Amino acid sequence: MQWAEKRTRPAAPNYPLTTGLLVWCGLVVVSSLYITLPMVSVFAGAFHASPDMAAWTSSAFSLAYGAGGLLFGPVSERYGRKHTILWGLAALAFITVLMGFAANLPELIAFRAVQGLAAATFAPSALAYIGETYPAEKRVTTVGFVSTGFLVAGIAGQLFSSVVNGLLTWSYVFYFLGALYLLSAVLVGAFVPKGEPRRSPATVLAFFKQMGTVSFQRSLSVCYLIAVTLLFSFVGMYAVLGTYLSHAPFALNANQIFAVRALGAIGMICSPFAGRLVAKYGMEEMLRAGLALAAAGLAAVGMSSSLAVSIVMSVVFVAGISLTVPTLISMVGSIAGDARGAAITLYMFVLFVGATLGPIVALALLKTGSYMLTYEALAAVLALAFAATFFVPDRKRKEASR
């Protein structure tokens, strides 16, 4: 009997290796959201479409990603975190390669929506896996590392597609990315333990009911309002960055714009330290600090005519977002307690609703002809999010779930 129990008990994770694989998967999966941002003009030219229509190659993905998170959160709750991640990566590998054969823009947009659904398997499953499998003292730091993967994807995805499209054609962006997803599936299957089984597997309907319950909690509702603003401003900022830097007073060429995008990644080094900073200063304090940095950085980018100042403040903006995302994820999980899985699933949905709206709103504002208005409007949204933090009850929370 003892031998049988040992055989059926899941292996304890190798935490550094598992964390590394989760970070890698977060990076390559979420990169899909951003790979089309530098290629909007490429798609517009290739398919003889307007830039607004071509921008839907980004928005279709993020909208489907957010909606898919609502589905795959309960699916992973019922059938297992690792299995959901593994099959999602396999589906991503298949659909991403198919995208390289798209014959027209509507077909490409439809493929992007399906890709977004497949990609939605990862984030809620991985974050819930961390909450269920990792010891309490490792959770916030691990979430910080995985969130870093999500955020680095914002830069890495753009750089990846810019380089591959520059050297080959846009189709090869999807061929190579599909190969990375297949590799990731193999690594997850081989090295990530299943984790502890759920004591009472929930039905999908019960999980949705739980999401409805947590959505009406005041503290969580405020957190979700803040979450909408994060990728709204982040994706919106990068959606217009290329045209912003290519015009006066900067007039940068493609390689210089590439370098500016890459330098933004410097701000992401803050994310892995979010756990330590939260432990020292508290969740509310770090949430406000991150939002204040992000709003100030983005506002300064819009007002400055100095390239050096704009680059530095873009790093400040990214640093603020990098601190805010893992802190807010941890806050949502802490407030939700035993309903963490449902709460984080809903968090990921509203986060990517913001990502969907960001480029649409930013490009609409850009039609006014004012880059300053565009960036200041995005910064104002973050300022409102900062104000909203004062409506989250300020109380000490245990980082571990009860």
PANU-410845 format. One record per residue (C-alpha): residue number from 1; residue in three letters; x, y, z. Coordinates in nm, 3 decimals, m for minus. Example, Ala and Ser with C-alpha at 12.3 -4.5 7.8 and 13.67 -1.06 7.14 Angstrom:
[node 1 'ala' [1.230 m0.450 0.780]]
[node 2 'ser' [1.367 m0.106 0.714]]
END
This chain:
[node 1 'met' [0.000 0.000 0.000]]
[node 2 'gln' [0.278 0.239 0.089]]
[node 3 'trp' [0.453 0.153 m0.237]]
[node 4 'ala' [0.131 0.220 m0.432]]
[node 5 'glu' [0.083 0.556 m0.261]]
[node 6 'lys' [0.434 0.659 m0.353]]
[node 7 'arg' [0.373 0.562 m0.713]]
[node 8 'thr' [0.054 0.771 m0.742]]
[node 9 'arg' [0.172 1.077 m0.555]]
[node 10 'pro' [0.292 1.353 m0.793]]
[node 11 'ala' [0.663 1.427 m0.792]]
[node 12 'ala' [0.772 1.741 m0.612]]
[node 13 'pro' [0.868 2.013 m0.857]]
[node 14 'asn' [1.225 2.109 m0.924]]
[node 15 'tyr' [1.132 2.471 m0.852]]
[node 16 'pro' [1.414 2.648 m1.044]]
[node 17 'leu' [1.364 2.430 m1.353]]
[node 18 'thr' [0.984 2.452 m1.339]]
[node 19 'thr' [0.997 2.828 m1.291]]
[node 20 'gly' [1.236 2.863 m1.582]]
[node 21 'leu' [1.005 2.665 m1.810]]
[node 22 'leu' [0.699 2.863 m1.699]]
[node 23 'val' [0.884 3.188 m1.766]]
[node 24 'trp' [0.992 3.063 m2.110]]
[node 25 'cys' [0.640 2.951 m2.199]]
[node 26 'gly' [0.495 3.280 m2.076]]
[node 27 'leu' [0.744 3.464 m2.295]]
[node 28 'val' [0.675 3.273 m2.617]]
[node 29 'val' [0.298 3.242 m2.566]]
[node 30 'val' [0.231 3.607 m2.487]]
[node 31 'ser' [0.476 3.717 m2.760]]
[node 32 'ser' [0.199 3.621 m3.002]]
[node 33 'leu' [m0.002 3.920 m2.884]]
[node 34 'tyr' [0.273 4.160 m2.989]]
[node 35 'ile' [0.426 4.009 m3.301]]
[node 36 'thr' [0.184 4.183 m3.536]]
[node 37 'leu' [0.228 4.534 m3.391]]
[node 38 'pro' [0.538 4.617 m3.601]]
[node 39 'met' [0.381 4.449 m3.904]]
[node 40 'val' [0.058 4.650 m3.929]]
[node 41 'ser' [0.195 4.847 m4.223]]
[node 42 'val' [0.331 4.525 m4.377]]
[node 43 'phe' [m0.013 4.362 m4.365]]
[node 44 'ala' [m0.180 4.680 m4.490]]
[node 45 'gly' [0.051 4.682 m4.792]]
[node 46 'ala' [0.045 4.308 m4.858]]
[node 47 'phe' [m0.334 4.282 m4.843]]
[node 48 'his' [m0.420 4.632 m4.972]]
[node 49 'ala' [m0.604 4.725 m4.653]]
[node 50 'ser' [m0.619 5.027 m4.424]]
[node 51 'pro' [m0.393 5.041 m4.115]]
[node 52 'asp' [m0.704 5.042 m3.894]]
[node 53 'met' [m0.819 4.715 m4.049]]
[node 54 'ala' [m0.470 4.563 m4.028]]
[node 55 'ala' [m0.456 4.658 m3.658]]
[node 56 'trp' [m0.724 4.394 m3.599]]
[node 57 'thr' [m0.450 4.132 m3.636]]
[node 58 'ser' [m0.357 4.243 m3.283]]
[node 59 'ser' [m0.701 4.317 m3.140]]
[node 60 'ala' [m0.858 3.991 m3.264]]
[node 61 'phe' [m0.590 3.794 m3.079]]
[node 62 'ser' [m0.621 3.984 m2.751]]
[node 63 'leu' [m1.001 3.975 m2.752]]
[node 64 'ala' [m1.004 3.598 m2.812]]
[node 65 'tyr' [m0.725 3.556 m2.557]]
[node 66 'gly' [m0.926 3.730 m2.288]]
[node 67 'ala' [m1.246 3.541 m2.371]]
[node 68 'gly' [m1.057 3.212 m2.390]]
[node 69 'gly' [m0.916 3.268 m2.044]]
[node 70 'leu' [m1.272 3.255 m1.908]]
[node 71 'leu' [m1.313 2.912 m2.065]]
[node 72 'phe' [m0.976 2.754 m1.998]]
[node 73 'gly' [m0.954 2.869 m1.636]]
[node 74 'pro' [m1.236 2.631 m1.537]]
[node 75 'val' [m1.114 2.368 m1.783]]
[node 76 'ser' [m0.774 2.362 m1.610]]
[node 77 'glu' [m0.951 2.358 m1.273]]
[node 78 'arg' [m1.139 2.047 m1.379]]
[node 79 'tyr' [m0.885 1.858 m1.589]]
[node 80 'gly' [m0.549 1.970 m1.455]]
[node 81 'arg' [m0.313 2.264 m1.499]]
[node 82 'lys' [m0.033 2.079 m1.677]]
[node 83 'his' [m0.261 1.899 m1.922]]
[node 84 'thr' [m0.427 2.227 m2.018]]
[node 85 'ile' [m0.092 2.398 m2.073]]
[node 86 'leu' [0.045 2.105 m2.272]]
[node 87 'trp' [m0.249 2.069 m2.510]]
[node 88 'gly' [m0.268 2.445 m2.551]]
[node 89 'leu' [0.094 2.459 m2.663]]
[node 90 'ala' [0.037 2.177 m2.910]]
[node 91 'ala' [m0.266 2.358 m3.055]]
[node 92 'leu' [m0.065 2.680 m3.074]]
[node 93 'ala' [0.210 2.508 m3.270]]
[node 94 'phe' [m0.041 2.384 m3.526]]
[node 95 'ile' [m0.248 2.701 m3.574]]
[node 96 'thr' [0.055 2.933 m3.574]]
[node 97 'val' [0.218 2.748 m3.864]]
[node 98 'leu' [m0.112 2.758 m4.055]]
[node 99 'met' [m0.117 3.137 m4.021]]
[node 100 'gly' [0.185 3.164 m4.246]]
[node 101 'phe' [m0.034 3.038 m4.532]]
[node 102 'ala' [m0.311 3.300 m4.488]]
[node 103 'ala' [m0.421 3.424 m4.831]]
[node 104 'asn' [m0.600 3.743 m4.727]]
[node 105 'leu' [m0.642 3.975 m4.431]]
[node 106 'pro' [m0.981 3.845 m4.305]]
[node 107 'glu' [m0.834 3.494 m4.306]]
[node 108 'leu' [m0.531 3.611 m4.112]]
[node 109 'ile' [m0.750 3.793 m3.859]]
[node 110 'ala' [m0.963 3.480 m3.814]]
[node 111 'phe' [m0.649 3.270 m3.760]]
[node 112 'arg' [m0.529 3.526 m3.505]]
[node 113 'ala' [m0.854 3.487 m3.311]]
[node 114 'val' [m0.812 3.108 m3.301]]
[node 115 'gln' [m0.450 3.154 m3.201]]
[node 116 'gly' [m0.563 3.381 m2.917]]
[node 117 'leu' [m0.802 3.112 m2.792]]
[node 118 'ala' [m0.524 2.853 m2.790]]
[node 119 'ala' [m0.282 3.090 m2.618]]
[node 120 'ala' [m0.542 3.154 m2.345]]
[node 121 'thr' [m0.476 2.808 m2.205]]
[node 122 'phe' [m0.145 2.915 m2.053]]
[node 123 'ala' [m0.173 3.214 m1.819]]
[node 124 'pro' [m0.464 3.115 m1.591]]
[node 125 'ser' [m0.337 2.757 m1.576]]
[node 126 'ala' [0.022 2.858 m1.497]]
[node 127 'leu' [m0.070 3.116 m1.233]]
[node 128 'ala' [m0.309 2.874 m1.062]]
[node 129 'tyr' [m0.041 2.601 m1.085]]
[node 130 'ile' [0.199 2.828 m0.896]]
[node 131 'gly' [m0.061 2.900 m0.629]]
[node 132 'glu' [m0.137 2.532 m0.577]]
[node 133 'thr' [0.208 2.380 m0.616]]
[node 134 'tyr' [0.462 2.630 m0.480]]
[node 135 'pro' [0.517 2.695 m0.109]]
[node 136 'ala' [0.379 3.025 0.021]]
[node 137 'glu' [0.718 3.193 0.050]]
[node 138 'lys' [0.795 3.132 m0.318]]
[node 139 'arg' [0.465 3.233 m0.476]]
[node 140 'val' [0.494 3.611 m0.513]]
[node 141 'thr' [0.852 3.589 m0.638]]
[node 142 'thr' [0.761 3.314 m0.885]]
[node 143 'val' [0.461 3.510 m1.009]]
[node 144 'gly' [0.701 3.803 m1.050]]
[node 145 'phe' [0.931 3.595 m1.268]]
[node 146 'val' [0.648 3.459 m1.481]]
[node 147 'ser' [0.501 3.809 m1.510]]
[node 148 'thr' [0.841 3.922 m1.631]]
[node 149 'gly' [0.808 3.666 m1.909]]
[node 150 'phe' [0.467 3.813 m1.996]]
[node 151 'leu' [0.607 4.164 m2.002]]
[node 152 'val' [0.933 4.087 m2.182]]
[node 153 'ala' [0.708 3.933 m2.447]]
[node 154 'gly' [0.583 4.285 m2.517]]
[node 155 'ile' [0.928 4.381 m2.640]]
[node 156 'ala' [1.061 4.042 m2.751]]
[node 157 'gly' [0.759 3.968 m2.969]]
[node 158 'gln' [0.800 4.294 m3.156]]
[node 159 'leu' [1.174 4.247 m3.198]]
[node 160 'phe' [1.131 3.887 m3.311]]
[node 161 'ser' [0.879 3.971 m3.582]]
[node 162 'ser' [1.077 4.278 m3.694]]
[node 163 'val' [1.397 4.077 m3.739]]
[node 164 'val' [1.237 3.775 m3.911]]
[node 165 'asn' [1.019 3.988 m4.137]]
[node 166 'gly' [1.322 4.203 m4.226]]
[node 167 'leu' [1.536 3.903 m4.315]]
[node 168 'leu' [1.268 3.687 m4.477]]
[node 169 'thr' [0.893 3.757 m4.504]]
[node 170 'trp' [0.604 3.787 m4.258]]
[node 171 'ser' [0.502 3.423 m4.312]]
[node 172 'tyr' [0.828 3.300 m4.156]]
[node 173 'val' [0.744 3.483 m3.833]]
[node 174 'phe' [0.463 3.233 m3.783]]
[node 175 'tyr' [0.660 2.932 m3.905]]
[node 176 'phe' [0.942 2.992 m3.657]]
[node 177 'leu' [0.706 3.078 m3.372]]
[node 178 'gly' [0.511 2.757 m3.434]]
[node 179 'ala' [0.836 2.561 m3.401]]
[node 180 'leu' [0.903 2.732 m3.066]]
[node 181 'tyr' [0.560 2.628 m2.942]]
[node 182 'leu' [0.625 2.266 m3.038]]
[node 183 'leu' [0.959 2.276 m2.854]]
[node 184 'ser' [0.787 2.427 m2.551]]
[node 185 'ala' [0.524 2.153 m2.547]]
[node 186 'val' [0.796 1.887 m2.546]]
[node 187 'leu' [0.978 2.058 m2.257]]
[node 188 'val' [0.663 2.098 m2.048]]
[node 189 'gly' [0.562 1.739 m2.108]]
[node 190 'ala' [0.904 1.613 m2.005]]
[node 191 'phe' [0.999 1.833 m1.710]]
[node 192 'val' [0.696 1.998 m1.545]]
[node 193 'pro' [0.529 1.781 m1.277]]
[node 194 'lys' [0.151 1.751 m1.273]]
[node 195 'gly' [0.125 1.904 m0.926]]
[node 196 'glu' [m0.117 1.803 m0.655]]
[node 197 'pro' [m0.458 1.686 m0.775]]
[node 198 'arg' [m0.759 1.897 m0.685]]
[node 199 'arg' [m0.944 1.768 m0.377]]
[node 200 'ser' [m1.287 1.838 m0.527]]
[node 201 'pro' [m1.271 1.899 m0.902]]
[node 202 'ala' [m1.514 2.174 m0.994]]
[node 203 'thr' [m1.755 2.165 m1.283]]
[node 204 'val' [m1.722 2.436 m1.545]]
[node 205 'leu' [m2.060 2.578 m1.440]]
[node 206 'ala' [m1.955 2.594 m1.075]]
[node 207 'phe' [m1.636 2.773 m1.173]]
[node 208 'phe' [m1.832 3.035 m1.370]]
[node 209 'lys' [m2.061 3.085 m1.072]]
[node 210 'gln' [m1.754 3.140 m0.857]]
[node 211 'met' [m1.626 3.400 m1.103]]
[node 212 'gly' [m1.959 3.576 m1.079]]
[node 213 'thr' [m1.933 3.579 m0.701]]
[node 214 'val' [m1.580 3.720 m0.686]]
[node 215 'ser' [m1.660 3.985 m0.947]]
[node 216 'phe' [m1.901 4.149 m0.701]]
[node 217 'gln' [m1.647 4.173 m0.420]]
[node 218 'arg' [m1.561 4.540 m0.386]]
[node 219 'ser' [m1.188 4.493 m0.345]]
[node 220 'leu' [m1.161 4.262 m0.645]]
[node 221 'ser' [m1.380 4.487 m0.860]]
[node 222 'val' [m1.139 4.774 m0.801]]
[node 223 'cys' [m0.845 4.546 m0.884]]
[node 224 'tyr' [m1.010 4.451 m1.213]]
[node 225 'leu' [m1.070 4.815 m1.302]]
[node 226 'ile' [m0.701 4.880 m1.246]]
[node 227 'ala' [m0.606 4.568 m1.446]]
[node 228 'val' [m0.789 4.695 m1.755]]
[node 229 'thr' [m0.560 4.999 m1.768]]
[node 230 'leu' [m0.229 4.810 m1.763]]
[node 231 'leu' [m0.213 4.645 m2.105]]
[node 232 'phe' [m0.448 4.912 m2.241]]
[node 233 'ser' [m0.170 5.167 m2.190]]
[node 234 'phe' [0.118 4.927 m2.261]]
[node 235 'val' [m0.011 4.791 m2.593]]
[node 236 'gly' [m0.153 5.131 m2.689]]
[node 237 'met' [0.182 5.298 m2.631]]
[node 238 'tyr' [0.373 5.049 m2.845]]
[node 239 'ala' [0.104 5.045 m3.116]]
[node 240 'val' [0.185 5.407 m3.204]]
[node 241 'leu' [0.552 5.416 m3.102]]
[node 242 'gly' [0.686 5.334 m3.448]]
[node 243 'thr' [0.501 5.615 m3.626]]
[node 244 'tyr' [0.570 5.850 m3.334]]
[node 245 'leu' [0.946 5.801 m3.362]]
[node 246 'ser' [0.951 5.804 m3.742]]
[node 247 'his' [0.815 6.160 m3.757]]
[node 248 'ala' [0.955 6.494 m3.644]]
[node 249 'pro' [1.119 6.583 m3.414]]
[node 250 'phe' [1.281 6.236 m3.404]]
[node 251 'ala' [1.264 6.107 m3.766]]
[node 252 'leu' [1.422 5.771 m3.678]]
[node 253 'asn' [1.476 5.494 m3.929]]
[node 254 'ala' [1.360 5.135 m3.882]]
[node 255 'asn' [1.682 5.018 m3.715]]
[node 256 'gln' [1.679 5.307 m3.470]]
[node 257 'ile' [1.315 5.243 m3.381]]
[node 258 'phe' [1.407 4.878 m3.328]]
[node 259 'ala' [1.677 4.987 m3.082]]
[node 260 'val' [1.436 5.211 m2.890]]
[node 261 'arg' [1.188 4.924 m2.856]]
[node 262 'ala' [1.467 4.699 m2.730]]
[node 263 'leu' [1.584 4.952 m2.471]]
[node 264 'gly' [1.238 4.950 m2.316]]
[node 265 'ala' [1.310 4.598 m2.191]]
[node 266 'ile' [1.549 4.746 m1.933]]
[node 267 'gly' [1.249 4.849 m1.727]]
[node 268 'met' [1.136 4.489 m1.700]]
[node 269 'ile' [1.417 4.393 m1.465]]
[node 270 'cys' [1.197 4.532 m1.185]]
[node 271 'ser' [0.937 4.255 m1.214]]
[node 272 'pro' [1.132 3.969 m1.049]]
[node 273 'phe' [1.194 4.192 m0.747]]
[node 274 'ala' [0.826 4.268 m0.695]]
[node 275 'gly' [0.793 3.988 m0.440]]
[node 276 'arg' [1.068 4.124 m0.216]]
[node 277 'leu' [0.941 4.478 m0.248]]
[node 278 'val' [0.587 4.370 m0.159]]
[node 279 'ala' [0.718 4.184 0.147]]
[node 280 'lys' [0.904 4.495 0.260]]
[node 281 'tyr' [0.662 4.776 0.175]]
[node 282 'gly' [0.321 4.613 0.129]]
[node 283 'met' [0.096 4.540 m0.169]]
[node 284 'glu' [m0.095 4.868 m0.172]]
[node 285 'glu' [0.222 5.076 m0.152]]
[node 286 'met' [0.393 4.889 m0.437]]
[node 287 'leu' [0.077 4.899 m0.649]]
[node 288 'arg' [0.062 5.278 m0.613]]
[node 289 'ala' [0.433 5.318 m0.674]]
[node 290 'gly' [0.416 5.113 m0.993]]
[node 291 'leu' [0.116 5.301 m1.131]]
[node 292 'ala' [0.270 5.638 m1.042]]
[node 293 'leu' [0.591 5.547 m1.225]]
[node 294 'ala' [0.402 5.421 m1.529]]
[node 295 'ala' [0.176 5.727 m1.553]]
[node 296 'ala' [0.465 5.972 m1.505]]
[node 297 'gly' [0.686 5.792 m1.757]]
[node 298 'leu' [0.419 5.776 m2.025]]
[node 299 'ala' [0.319 6.140 m1.974]]
[node 300 'ala' [0.683 6.247 m2.009]]
[node 301 'val' [0.726 6.045 m2.331]]
[node 302 'gly' [0.437 6.236 m2.485]]
[node 303 'met' [0.560 6.579 m2.379]]
[node 304 'ser' [0.932 6.549 m2.452]]
[node 305 'ser' [1.098 6.649 m2.776]]
[node 306 'ser' [1.430 6.501 m2.662]]
[node 307 'leu' [1.502 6.148 m2.782]]
[node 308 'ala' [1.720 6.070 m2.478]]
[node 309 'val' [1.450 6.184 m2.236]]
[node 310 'ser' [1.183 5.989 m2.426]]
[node 311 'ile' [1.392 5.671 m2.412]]
[node 312 'val' [1.463 5.706 m2.040]]
[node 313 'met' [1.101 5.780 m1.959]]
[node 314 'ser' [0.982 5.487 m2.172]]
[node 315 'val' [1.202 5.268 m1.950]]
[node 316 'val' [1.041 5.429 m1.644]]
[node 317 'phe' [0.697 5.356 m1.791]]
[node 318 'val' [0.783 4.991 m1.854]]
[node 319 'ala' [0.935 4.962 m1.505]]
[node 320 'gly' [0.612 5.089 m1.353]]
[node 321 'ile' [0.401 4.839 m1.548]]
[node 322 'ser' [0.650 4.564 m1.457]]
[node 323 'leu' [0.606 4.634 m1.087]]
[node 324 'thr' [0.230 4.668 m1.107]]
[node 325 'val' [0.139 4.348 m1.294]]
[node 326 'pro' [0.283 4.088 m1.048]]
[node 327 'thr' [0.177 4.297 m0.748]]
[node 328 'leu' [m0.180 4.315 m0.871]]
[node 329 'ile' [m0.188 3.943 m0.953]]
[node 330 'ser' [m0.069 3.866 m0.600]]
[node 331 'met' [m0.324 4.105 m0.451]]
[node 332 'val' [m0.609 3.942 m0.644]]
[node 333 'gly' [m0.498 3.595 m0.531]]
[node 334 'ser' [m0.460 3.710 m0.171]]
[node 335 'ile' [m0.802 3.873 m0.156]]
[node 336 'ala' [m0.977 3.581 m0.327]]
[node 337 'gly' [m0.833 3.312 m0.099]]
[node 338 'asp' [m0.981 2.972 m0.191]]
[node 339 'ala' [m1.143 3.128 m0.499]]
[node 340 'arg' [m0.799 3.222 m0.635]]
[node 341 'gly' [m0.838 3.023 m0.958]]
[node 342 'ala' [m1.163 3.196 m1.053]]
[node 343 'ala' [m1.037 3.538 m0.947]]
[node 344 'ile' [m0.714 3.513 m1.146]]
[node 345 'thr' [m0.900 3.382 m1.451]]
[node 346 'leu' [m1.127 3.687 m1.440]]
[node 347 'tyr' [m0.820 3.908 m1.385]]
[node 348 'met' [m0.656 3.774 m1.700]]
[node 349 'phe' [m0.977 3.834 m1.895]]
[node 350 'val' [m1.004 4.200 m1.799]]
[node 351 'leu' [m0.628 4.247 m1.846]]
[node 352 'phe' [m0.659 4.143 m2.210]]
[node 353 'val' [m0.978 4.337 m2.264]]
[node 354 'gly' [m0.746 4.632 m2.202]]
[node 355 'ala' [m0.496 4.490 m2.451]]
[node 356 'thr' [m0.774 4.466 m2.709]]
[node 357 'leu' [m0.889 4.825 m2.661]]
[node 358 'gly' [m0.542 4.978 m2.631]]
[node 359 'pro' [m0.434 4.983 m2.998]]
[node 360 'ile' [m0.786 5.063 m3.118]]
[node 361 'val' [m0.816 5.368 m2.892]]
[node 362 'ala' [m0.455 5.478 m2.947]]
[node 363 'leu' [m0.486 5.467 m3.326]]
[node 364 'ala' [m0.820 5.650 m3.307]]
[node 365 'leu' [m0.661 5.924 m3.095]]
[node 366 'leu' [m0.373 5.941 m3.340]]
[node 367 'lys' [m0.618 6.048 m3.611]]
[node 368 'thr' [m0.636 6.385 m3.432]]
[node 369 'gly' [m0.280 6.437 m3.554]]
[node 370 'ser' [m0.150 6.487 m3.202]]
[node 371 'tyr' [0.095 6.237 m3.058]]
[node 372 'met' [0.096 6.435 m2.735]]
[node 373 'leu' [m0.280 6.395 m2.696]]
[node 374 'thr' [m0.251 6.022 m2.759]]
[node 375 'tyr' [0.016 5.964 m2.498]]
[node 376 'glu' [m0.131 6.202 m2.241]]
[node 377 'ala' [m0.470 6.031 m2.273]]
[node 378 'leu' [m0.308 5.692 m2.207]]
[node 379 'ala' [m0.119 5.841 m1.912]]
[node 380 'ala' [m0.444 5.989 m1.776]]
[node 381 'val' [m0.599 5.641 m1.773]]
[node 382 'leu' [m0.310 5.521 m1.556]]
[node 383 'ala' [m0.355 5.822 m1.329]]
[node 384 'leu' [m0.718 5.723 m1.279]]
[node 385 'ala' [m0.602 5.370 m1.195]]
[node 386 'phe' [m0.367 5.518 m0.935]]
[node 387 'ala' [m0.661 5.705 m0.779]]
[node 388 'ala' [m0.863 5.384 m0.776]]
[node 389 'thr' [m0.607 5.214 m0.549]]
[node 390 'phe' [m0.736 5.423 m0.260]]
[node 391 'phe' [m1.068 5.240 m0.286]]
[node 392 'val' [m0.902 4.905 m0.216]]
[node 393 'pro' [m0.934 4.846 0.161]]
[node 394 'asp' [m0.588 4.897 0.309]]
[node 395 'arg' [m0.530 4.598 0.525]]
[node 396 'lys' [m0.254 4.351 0.591]]
[node 397 'arg' [m0.287 4.038 0.387]]
[node 398 'lys' [m0.108 3.711 0.412]]
[node 399 'glu' [0.066 3.634 0.089]]
[node 400 'ala' [m0.028 3.274 0.125]]
[node 401 'ser' [m0.383 3.178 0.055]]
[node 402 'arg' [m0.583 3.049 0.343]]
END
